[in-house]
Amino acid sequence: MRRTVIIIAVIAVLGITFAVAYALRPTRTVTAQMVTINGTDETGALIDPVNVWATYQPRGRVVAHVRNGEQVAMLKREGDGVLIQTRDGTQGWVTYWFIVGQKP
């Protein structure tokens, strides 16, 4: 019984530690700059159009599509995600390897 309580306490502490570390992860804000969408993924396969996601999380909602070669404003980067704004003002997230130009 005591061993079970200790194991549960350790798991809880580790979970809280990881949650705090994730919440405090560094993010980089960049001045909005125009960049080009490159529809080639990390394997070299062409993806056109590229999905723009509401949040940079798995199974998010697609809010827009951008075409290979389209110009967008790059607003911010968090991890592998880049917040962009399309010409019509829609904001959403793409993976950084779809960005051509100065990487954030």
C-alpha positions as CSV (number, residue, x, y, z in Angstrom):
1,M,0.0,0.0,0.0
2,R,2.7,2.5,1.0
3,R,4.7,1.6,-2.1
4,T,1.7,2.3,-4.3
5,V,1.2,5.8,-2.7
6,I,4.9,6.6,-3.3
7,I,4.7,5.6,-6.9
8,I,1.5,7.7,-7.4
9,A,3.2,10.7,-5.7
10,V,6.3,10.4,-8.0
11,I,4.1,10.1,-11.1
12,A,2.1,13.2,-10.0
13,V,5.3,15.2,-9.3
14,L,6.7,14.2,-12.7
15,G,3.5,15.2,-14.5
16,I,3.4,18.6,-12.8
17,T,7.1,19.1,-13.6
18,F,6.5,18.4,-17.3
19,A,3.4,20.5,-17.5
20,V,5.3,23.5,-15.9
21,A,8.2,23.0,-18.2
22,Y,5.9,22.9,-21.3
23,A,4.1,26.1,-20.2
24,L,7.4,27.9,-19.6
25,R,9.0,26.8,-22.9
26,P,10.6,29.6,-24.8
27,T,8.8,31.2,-27.6
28,R,10.2,33.5,-30.1
29,T,8.2,36.5,-31.4
30,V,9.4,38.0,-34.7
31,T,8.5,41.2,-36.5
32,A,6.0,40.3,-39.1
33,Q,7.7,39.7,-42.4
34,M,6.6,38.4,-45.7
35,V,7.7,34.9,-46.5
36,T,6.8,32.4,-49.2
37,I,5.1,29.1,-48.7
38,N,7.0,26.1,-50.0
39,G,4.7,23.1,-50.3
40,T,7.6,20.6,-50.0
41,D,7.6,18.7,-46.8
42,E,10.7,17.3,-44.9
43,T,10.7,14.2,-47.2
44,G,10.6,16.2,-50.4
45,A,7.0,15.4,-51.3
46,L,4.9,18.3,-52.7
47,I,1.9,19.2,-50.6
48,D,-0.3,21.8,-52.4
49,P,-2.3,23.3,-50.8
50,V,-0.8,23.4,-47.4
51,N,-3.2,23.3,-44.4
52,V,-3.3,26.3,-42.0
53,W,-4.3,25.2,-38.6
54,A,-6.2,27.1,-35.8
55,T,-3.7,25.9,-33.2
56,Y,-0.4,24.2,-33.5
57,Q,-1.6,20.9,-31.9
58,P,-2.4,17.5,-33.3
59,R,-5.9,17.2,-34.7
60,G,-6.6,20.9,-34.7
61,R,-9.1,22.6,-37.0
62,V,-8.0,23.7,-40.5
63,V,-8.8,27.4,-40.9
64,A,-7.4,28.0,-44.4
65,H,-5.2,26.6,-47.2
66,V,-2.2,28.3,-48.8
67,R,-0.8,27.4,-52.1
68,N,2.8,26.6,-53.0
69,G,4.6,29.9,-53.8
70,E,2.0,32.1,-51.9
71,Q,3.2,35.1,-49.9
72,V,2.2,35.2,-46.2
73,A,3.2,37.2,-43.2
74,M,5.2,35.3,-40.6
75,L,4.2,36.4,-37.1
76,K,5.7,34.0,-34.5
77,R,7.3,30.7,-34.0
78,E,6.7,28.2,-31.3
79,G,8.8,25.0,-31.6
80,D,8.2,23.6,-35.1
81,G,5.1,25.8,-35.6
82,V,5.0,29.2,-37.3
83,L,2.0,31.5,-36.9
84,I,1.2,33.1,-40.3
85,Q,-1.3,35.6,-41.6
86,T,-2.7,35.1,-45.1
87,R,-3.4,38.1,-47.5
88,D,-7.0,38.0,-46.5
89,G,-6.1,38.3,-42.8
90,T,-6.7,34.7,-41.7
91,Q,-4.2,33.7,-39.0
92,G,-3.1,30.1,-38.3
93,W,-0.2,27.7,-37.9
94,V,2.0,25.8,-40.4
95,T,5.1,23.8,-39.8
96,Y,8.3,25.8,-40.2
97,W,9.6,23.7,-43.1
98,F,6.9,25.1,-45.3
99,I,8.4,28.6,-44.9
100,V,10.9,29.9,-47.5
101,G,12.9,33.0,-46.6
102,Q,14.3,33.9,-43.3
103,K,13.6,31.2,-40.8
104,P,12.3,32.5,-37.4
